[in-house]
């Protein structure tokens, strides 16, 4: 595997661990894995904030029009 492919692979592993699992792998301490993990955690937090805002709008709408 070329060096660049290895970097991308480690980055993708980090992103998936950050977004899907939320726990950093102890066995993968590669720099690019850590970058990917940090990026994945950031995406996860932004998605949760966005989802929470959407839920609030939906809940407000149903409270207003459900009576």
C-alpha positions as CSV (number, residue, x, y, z in Angstrom):
1,X,0.0,0.0,0.0
2,X,1.4,3.4,-0.9
3,X,2.0,5.9,1.9
4,X,-0.8,8.2,0.7
5,X,-3.3,5.3,0.6
6,X,-2.2,4.4,4.1
7,X,-2.7,8.0,5.3
8,X,-6.2,8.1,3.8
9,X,-7.1,4.7,5.2
10,X,-6.1,5.7,8.7
11,X,-8.0,9.0,8.4
12,X,-11.1,7.2,7.3
13,X,-10.8,4.7,10.2
14,X,-10.6,7.7,12.6
15,X,-13.6,9.4,11.1
16,X,-15.7,6.3,11.3
17,X,-14.6,5.6,14.9
18,X,-15.5,9.2,15.8
19,X,-18.9,9.3,14.1
20,X,-20.1,5.8,14.6
21,X,-18.5,4.5,17.7
22,X,-17.3,7.6,19.7
23,X,-14.4,5.8,21.2
24,X,-10.8,6.2,20.0
25,X,-9.0,3.0,19.1
26,X,-6.1,2.1,21.5
27,X,-4.3,0.2,18.8
28,X,-4.2,2.9,16.1
29,X,-2.2,5.9,17.3
30,X,-1.3,7.1,13.8
31,X,-1.3,10.9,13.3
32,X,-3.8,10.7,10.4
33,X,-6.1,8.4,12.5
34,X,-6.1,11.0,15.2
35,X,-6.9,13.8,12.7
36,X,-9.8,11.7,11.3
37,X,-11.1,10.9,14.8
38,X,-11.1,14.6,15.8
39,X,-12.9,15.4,12.5
40,X,-15.4,12.6,13.2
41,X,-16.2,13.8,16.7
42,X,-16.7,17.3,15.3
43,X,-19.1,16.0,12.7
44,X,-21.0,14.0,15.3
45,X,-21.4,17.0,17.6
46,X,-22.6,19.2,14.7
47,X,-25.1,16.6,13.5
48,X,-26.5,16.2,17.1
49,X,-26.9,20.0,17.4
50,X,-28.6,20.1,14.1
51,X,-30.9,17.2,15.0
52,X,-31.7,18.8,18.3
53,X,-32.7,22.0,16.6
54,X,-34.9,20.1,14.1
55,X,-36.6,18.2,17.0
56,X,-37.3,21.5,18.8
57,X,-38.9,23.0,15.7
58,X,-41.0,19.9,15.2
59,X,-42.0,19.8,18.9
60,X,-43.0,23.5,18.9
61,X,-45.0,22.9,15.7
62,X,-46.9,19.9,17.1
63,X,-47.6,21.7,20.4
64,X,-49.0,24.8,18.5
65,X,-51.1,22.9,16.0
66,X,-52.1,19.8,17.9
67,X,-54.8,21.3,20.1
